[in-house]
Amino acid sequence: MLTALNPFDAASVLQAFGPFVLAGIALLVFIESGVLFPFLPGDSLLVTAAILSGPLGIAPWQVALVASIAALAGDQVGFWLGRRFGRRLFRDDARLLTTARLAEAEAFFARWGGLSLVVGRFVPIVRTYVPLVAGAADMPYRRFLLWNAVGAVGWSCAMTLVGVLLGGIPFIAHNIDVLVIVIVAVSVLPVVIAAVRRRRAGRKAGQPVEGRR
């Protein structure tokens, strides 16, 4: 059963969807993008789907198309949730919707502006919250829609293309589990680096100034 599978094992999840694999891809990408549940294998899912496209009975262009539509639709949900509820969705003691993650997304949005909807697409967790921050910040909807479309299509096509290119390498094709681990590690690295920097900054801020009593 799909419910018994590890959601981070992209290959087994895709195979478990059977003939509904494209619908499954759309569902997972949509949830990660718009339902504020960031812990899904978005990057590895698309790369693995492209590598296994033959055995799965689908074409890479179908993966890219379905993922683009789902990502675009999911971000719309996130945007309108942000516009409607804003920071009220987040709490310090929440498991998923923590104010710390919101602060990270707000800092990312403040730095990159509309481009954050493109750059953030390639950063796990951040891509889930940036559309919500854009809505909470009252970003003009037409501007949001433009950047959202660029980010959704660019990310979906890029991840699918990576899978197509890597699928031609025999070692990769026969060791997808290793590839998935590498993809997850690389994609999560920016989040880890940001967390380490934030922790160091917090420690420095808490240190007493030399010479003061």
Secondary structure, 3 states (H helix, E strand, C coil): CHHHCCCCCHHHHHHHCHHHHHHHHHHHHHHHHHCCCCCCCHHHHHHHHHHCHHHHCCCHHHHHHHHHHHHHHHHHHHHHHHHHHHHHHCECCCCCCEHHHHHHHHHHHHHHHHHHHHHHHHCCCHHHHHHHHHHHCCCCHHHHHHHHHHHHHHHHHHHHHHHHHHHCCHHHHHCHHHHHHHHHHHHHHHHHHHHHHHHHHHHHHHCCCCCCC
